[in-house]
Amino acid sequence: MKRGAGFFLLSLLLLFLQVAVLPRLLPDHLKPDLLLLVVAYLGLTQNWLRGGLCSWYLGSLEDVFAGSDFGLFGITFLLIFLLVKTGAGRFNTENPLLLLLLAFFATMVKGILLSVLLLLFADAGRQWPLLLHIILPEAVLNTFFALLFLCCLPRRHGEGRSRRQSLSRGFSL
């Protein structure tokens, strides 16, 4: 129960940073997606059910504040979680650099998925070319924030300052 409440508070804090704080500090065309970083992290560390539900929750939370079609980010985040979880067995999830690569590629996949979903299900008109135009700058910015995220993860017990952090020990639900 405590971990679930902690996750809920963390997601609200990240959403507040993403919606209220960072837009005042960064130019209009640069907007990081902090909740996407958590979804990528969940794909590496959580089981299918818990991680899937949390990813859908994070996407739905972003849907509320995005002002787009409801469910668009929910399904996108869930699909990204499923892709990361499917591929996580092929990589060394103990390597913290994996989160940096995932931040970059998950942002690219998010932009492509949003474009495809808008083309298929919404009266998007000319919105999808705008999404494709901002994918690369957002991917670079998300990678930078993933690096900051890695710096905030707690270290494993008994691990020295010079050793790398472990993704699987940093955050659990």
Secondary structure, 3 states (H helix, E strand, C coil): CHHHHHHHHHHHHHHHHHHHHHHHHCCCCCCCCHHHHHHHHHHHHCCHHHHHHHHHHHHHHHHHHHCCCCCHHHHHHHHHHHHHHHHHCCCCCCCCHHHHHHHHHHHHHHHHHHHHHHHHHCCCCCHHHHHHHHHHHHHHHHHHHHHHHHHHCCCCCCCCCCCCCCHHHHCCC
